[in-house]
């Protein structure tokens, strides 16, 4: 048990409602001097060799020494703010990052100073896994601890949105357009392969994604299940438009772990390498696991995957991510609106249906150890090693055995 004592005061933070939306991003360097410090932030405690960081830094150098992700989030923040205002929802949209300025802790501290203690956290990741969902809930918990705001600020994470129409519709349009472009280039749909891509994660992380009650032998977890559901929905919608069967599969990219650790496979380049032997003449790559065109999308797909396709003289097209597509922005506003008014219907497509407002018990387990979280039915249990008054946890909307409702 840690000896740290966190003070609190219960004020308007425990009242129903919210004061602002907190857009939570990964973060990225904005100048060449930022690149190595940023990469060290991202990999701290993971034992990644310095040589590997230097290798990855060259990807940023090739793009001018900066990542586009911060600017993309600025644009998303502005677009969401405009859409909320258009709907008459009077909530400012704040923005903070995990790995680079503006840091989440600083933004949460400022929100408290500005009289905005009740925050709706919106992660820039659509799927369930440790790195794409629970780690953001840990970011929120860490911000409360580091800013000494447990009991004074509440951060409720909005649900995952992999199967919202506004997230998938841009991909549907993109695949349709790519198939038509291929046909115009003399490559019919029958000779094409649609390859969806997402970030590879360790196999153990995939198997423990989603609620703990769903873990078991042979179960690849919510992360893979959700991606397959999203891919099937896109393909089914496109097939209705083009009136023909489309061959497709899900591949993975951006692996960063040690070679002895099993990660999700196959790699996108391995898939493309095998296509000519299967009689395929072209590939449409769809980064369905990503919200915006950041460095991993641009480098891994627009450079490496494209080069692999060109090596085999394959037609190649890469579909854009949603970014600030008005339909995606509207979907994010829908997430906010449904939390403000629980009577609203929750939109979702695919057989999986809408995700719950709060994550289930043991959801997307952190295999390296328990850290304080918000946003789950059992989040208070994650605070057991900190000496925190249960009343402070309840005031911050953190429930579980350590702070029963």
Helices and strands as residue ranges (DSSP letters): E 5-6, G 12-14, E 20-25, G 32-34, H 35-43, H 50-62, H 69-86, E 92-97, H 104-113, E 118-123, I 130-134, H 135-146, E 154-157, H 165-184, G 189-191, E 192-199, H 203-207, G 212-214, H 221-242, E 248-253, H 268-275, G 276-278, E 282-286, H 295-297, I 298-305, H 306-311, E 315-319, H 326-340, G 379-383, E 387-388, H 390-395
